Amino acid sequence: MDALSPQRSPNLSGQPGKCGADHVAPDCSGMNFYKIDRGLRDLLRLYLEPNDFRRLEPHFDRLGQLAGDRLDELARIADKHPPLLHPRDRLGRDEDWIDYHSSYREMEKVAFADFQFHAMSHRAGVLGMDRPLPAVAKYALQYLFVQAEFGLMCPISVTDTSIHLVRKFANPELKDYLLPKMLSGDVATMWKGTQFMTERAGGSDVGAIETTARLVDGEWRLYGDKWFCSHADADIALLLARPEGAAGGTKGLALFALPRRLKDGSRNAYRIVRLKDKLGTRSMASGEILLEGALAYLVGDAGAGLKQMMEQVNLSRLSHGVRASAMMRRCLNEAMVCARTRMAFGKTIIEHPLLRRQLLKIAVPTEQSLSMFLFAARTMDRANAGDKDAEALLRILTPLLKFRACRDNIPVATGAMEVRGGNGYIEEWVQARLVRDAHIGVLWEGTSNINALDIITRAVGKSGAHRRLAAALSGLLDQAATIPPPFRDRLRNTLERAVGFAEQVAAEPRLEAQARPAASGLYHITSAVLMGWEASRPGADARRALYARLALEHRLSPKDPLAANDGGRENAAAELVFSERTVSIADVVELLA
Ligand SMILES: Cc1cc2nc3c(=O)[nH]c(=O)nc-3n(C[C@H](O)[C@H](O)[C@H](O)COP(=O)(O)OP(=O)(O)OC[C@H]3O[C@@H](n4cnc5c(N)ncnc54)[C@H](O)[C@@H]3O)c2cc1C
């Protein structure tokens, strides 16, 4: 029996055969999310150094098991028991505090104490490593975790990215004060981070921020109202405010670190006014915060607040792409388990061509995002090692991943829900939560429009990063000697066209409304080239080439909706000779099945 073979989920296995329970398709509960992920296992060997892979694989495996089992169970419970705000303590003091369910607290222990996600990029000693973990490994671990729990990844990631800002921009005294607490693995005493920018006046339009900073006796005091504050009770928040007298717009914004408690242990002068009643990410607390003269520490250069904060935003964007990819994988796994088990009209539903087509519409964006995030993470590792070319490449890969993977997550989640039929709509199955959680990806850290504009106007128009991308992809195509020449030519031609289109849209302001299709074009061709290249590597699964082809044909090629299409996703006839072996759409369906 292979990894995704039908098996009864624990919650259904009690008395098979009774009450018609054996007619209900099982889910992925109890499976090891690492072991069942052929794509991830293959690609980690490719994107990680062999030594790192050997040392870290037991941890991928352990987290995969946890994610499919205990974490999944805890996530289900935490979603149904959202945090509660208590504005005052029992003595009536304005000592607000948030009450979390024990399931959330247990997940925090796994994240912050056991795996120490927040610290793994910043110091040695996490998971037995003698140096910080490579970005590829960190994001692979995030990917496994999020397949079970999405909400908590926000506090985990913002703690990680806040540490980055403090390490990079804070003065030595502030670093000495904050870093030992933030890098600790002791959940009882550590300081977790977060990041507040959005106000009622502006989310996308950051320059409209109204929070002011006043210098009183050498200390900064903040006054304002932050409208969206995820991880609202974090111990330290990085936020933007305008020092009195500073310029308007984004230029006058400075970056501050706002502690929840002051050095004497008392509460800082701000209040969590209320928590948001959210569509998704319900396990995690997002609130509104009123700053009433709260003490804050200036971080870095007062005139470079937004520029510095954008480093955090970009790291978060990459993580958001990874989270979308993780949720899509969960959707795919759930859909596959269901499709192979559920009977309709005398056969399993996967045997129906239309259903197989639906599965491939879930699988292709899922595989695209996996290649994209691993490639982006490896590029980050190169950039961190001082490679300037990689830094420029990461500049465009990050918003591409955030923009397109987060958008794809929505139809993928809906598609997976539909594969389960009516049960998919019912809250005791994970699909309903996946549908709810999927939608936040197109909002936080910039909406789709804002990310598409960042790609086209800034990364392409100002930085010329698309040229670096084209050169990098072209280099990969050169390496992929086993790709059949006609297919390679199609990839090359499409790459040229996608880059040309993005450049044209960037150059002509009248084409601004084309920024999203232009950004999507870059994403799809990048992922198609990556998957083709991956398939050509020794020992890799040649079926990734088929995903490359499907991405090329179904996401980048014109179609006549009224023409019969015998190369359709559901059709087993379309073939691609690859690596001296013929792989067909049927192989993909087999892979899925
Ligand atoms: C659950 C949740 C948690 C959040 N947590 C945080 C947090 O912890 N910290 C934080 O700082 N923020 C947080 N946010 C805020 C989030 O980042 C913003 O909501 C988001 O950036 C959009 O800003 P806005 O809501 O002001 O919408 P607006 O900026 O008003 O946008 C409204 C619409 O206009 C479009 N638009 C705006 N400008 C343009 C343009 N130039 N061209 C085309 N279209 C445009 C947008 O794409 C959007 O569709 C959170 C949001 C949610 C929902």
The ligand as an SDF file (V2000), in Angstrom:
LIG
                    3D

 53 58  0  0  0  0  0  0  0  0999 V2000
   -6.8320   39.0620    9.6370 C   0  0  0  0  0  0  0  0  0  0  0  0
   -5.9360   40.1910    9.2970 C   0  0  0  0  0  0  0  0  0  0  0  0
   -4.7870   40.3740   10.0050 C   0  0  0  0  0  0  0  0  0  0  0  0
   -3.9340   41.4260    9.7210 C   0  0  0  0  0  0  0  0  0  0  0  0
   -2.8190   41.6140   10.4720 N   0  0  0  0  0  0  0  0  0  0  0  0
   -2.0420   42.6930   10.2650 C   0  0  0  0  0  0  0  0  0  0  0  0
   -0.9070   42.9550   11.0980 C   0  0  0  0  0  0  0  0  0  0  0  0
   -0.5730   42.2040   11.9950 O   0  0  0  0  0  0  0  0  0  0  0  0
   -0.1740   44.0580   10.8640 N   0  0  0  0  0  0  0  0  0  0  0  0
   -0.4830   44.9330    9.8680 C   0  0  0  0  0  0  0  0  0  0  0  0
    0.2220   45.9170    9.7040 O   0  0  0  0  0  0  0  0  0  0  0  0
   -1.5520   44.7230    9.0750 N   0  0  0  0  0  0  0  0  0  0  0  0
   -2.3250   43.6170    9.2390 C   0  0  0  0  0  0  0  0  0  0  0  0
   -3.4190   43.3860    8.4270 N   0  0  0  0  0  0  0  0  0  0  0  0
   -3.7900   44.4020    7.4720 C   0  0  0  0  0  0  0  0  0  0  0  0
   -3.5560   44.0640    6.0210 C   0  0  0  0  0  0  0  0  0  0  0  0
   -2.1950   44.0400    5.7520 O   0  0  0  0  0  0  0  0  0  0  0  0
   -4.3120   45.1170    5.2090 C   0  0  0  0  0  0  0  0  0  0  0  0
   -5.6990   44.8880    5.4130 O   0  0  0  0  0  0  0  0  0  0  0  0
   -3.9760   45.0850    3.7580 C   0  0  0  0  0  0  0  0  0  0  0  0
   -2.6550   45.5150    3.5530 O   0  0  0  0  0  0  0  0  0  0  0  0
   -4.9270   45.9590    2.9260 C   0  0  0  0  0  0  0  0  0  0  0  0
   -5.0340   47.2450    3.4530 O   0  0  0  0  0  0  0  0  0  0  0  0
   -6.4830   47.8950    3.7110 P   0  0  0  0  0  0  0  0  0  0  0  0
   -7.2660   46.9250    4.5070 O   0  0  0  0  0  0  0  0  0  0  0  0
   -6.2730   49.2310    4.2550 O   0  0  0  0  0  0  0  0  0  0  0  0
   -7.1340   47.9670    2.2800 O   0  0  0  0  0  0  0  0  0  0  0  0
   -6.9190   49.1280    1.2300 P   0  0  0  0  0  0  0  0  0  0  0  0
   -5.4940   49.5120    1.1950 O   0  0  0  0  0  0  0  0  0  0  0  0
   -7.9150   50.1980    1.4920 O   0  0  0  0  0  0  0  0  0  0  0  0
   -7.2840   48.3960   -0.1190 O   0  0  0  0  0  0  0  0  0  0  0  0
   -8.6200   48.2180   -0.5810 C   0  0  0  0  0  0  0  0  0  0  0  0
   -8.5640   47.7010   -2.0150 C   0  0  0  0  0  0  0  0  0  0  0  0
   -7.9360   48.6790   -2.8420 O   0  0  0  0  0  0  0  0  0  0  0  0
   -6.9060   48.0930   -3.5890 C   0  0  0  0  0  0  0  0  0  0  0  0
   -5.8530   49.0720   -3.8470 N   0  0  0  0  0  0  0  0  0  0  0  0
   -5.2350   49.8960   -2.9610 C   0  0  0  0  0  0  0  0  0  0  0  0
   -4.3100   50.6200   -3.5990 N   0  0  0  0  0  0  0  0  0  0  0  0
   -4.3160   50.2450   -4.9010 C   0  0  0  0  0  0  0  0  0  0  0  0
   -3.5970   50.6210   -6.0730 C   0  0  0  0  0  0  0  0  0  0  0  0
   -2.6000   51.5130   -6.0190 N   0  0  0  0  0  0  0  0  0  0  0  0
   -3.8970   50.0200   -7.2400 N   0  0  0  0  0  0  0  0  0  0  0  0
   -4.8770   49.1130   -7.3160 C   0  0  0  0  0  0  0  0  0  0  0  0
   -5.5920   48.7100   -6.2560 N   0  0  0  0  0  0  0  0  0  0  0  0
   -5.3210   49.2560   -5.0590 C   0  0  0  0  0  0  0  0  0  0  0  0
   -6.4080   46.9300   -2.7600 C   0  0  0  0  0  0  0  0  0  0  0  0
   -5.7800   45.9550   -3.5740 O   0  0  0  0  0  0  0  0  0  0  0  0
   -7.7180   46.4340   -2.1350 C   0  0  0  0  0  0  0  0  0  0  0  0
   -8.3340   45.5360   -3.0060 O   0  0  0  0  0  0  0  0  0  0  0  0
   -4.2560   42.3190    8.6800 C   0  0  0  0  0  0  0  0  0  0  0  0
   -5.4240   42.1200    7.9410 C   0  0  0  0  0  0  0  0  0  0  0  0
   -6.2500   41.0850    8.2400 C   0  0  0  0  0  0  0  0  0  0  0  0
   -7.5080   40.9080    7.4550 C   0  0  0  0  0  0  0  0  0  0  0  0
  1  2  1  0
  2  3  1  0
  2 52  2  0
  3  4  2  0
  4  5  1  0
  4 50  1  0
  5  6  2  0
  6  7  1  0
  6 13  1  0
  7  8  2  0
  7  9  1  0
  9 10  1  0
 10 11  2  0
 10 12  1  0
 12 13  2  0
 13 14  1  0
 14 15  1  0
 14 50  1  0
 15 16  1  0
 16 17  1  0
 16 18  1  0
 18 19  1  0
 18 20  1  0
 20 21  1  0
 20 22  1  0
 22 23  1  0
 23 24  1  0
 24 25  2  0
 24 26  1  0
 24 27  1  0
 27 28  1  0
 28 29  2  0
 28 30  1  0
 28 31  1  0
 31 32  1  0
 32 33  1  0
 33 34  1  0
 33 48  1  0
 34 35  1  0
 35 36  1  0
 35 46  1  0
 36 37  1  0
 36 45  1  0
 37 38  2  0
 38 39  1  0
 39 40  1  0
 39 45  2  0
 40 41  1  0
 40 42  2  0
 42 43  1  0
 43 44  2  0
 44 45  1  0
 46 47  1  0
 46 48  1  0
 48 49  1  0
 50 51  2  0
 51 52  1  0
 52 53  1  0
M  END
$$$$
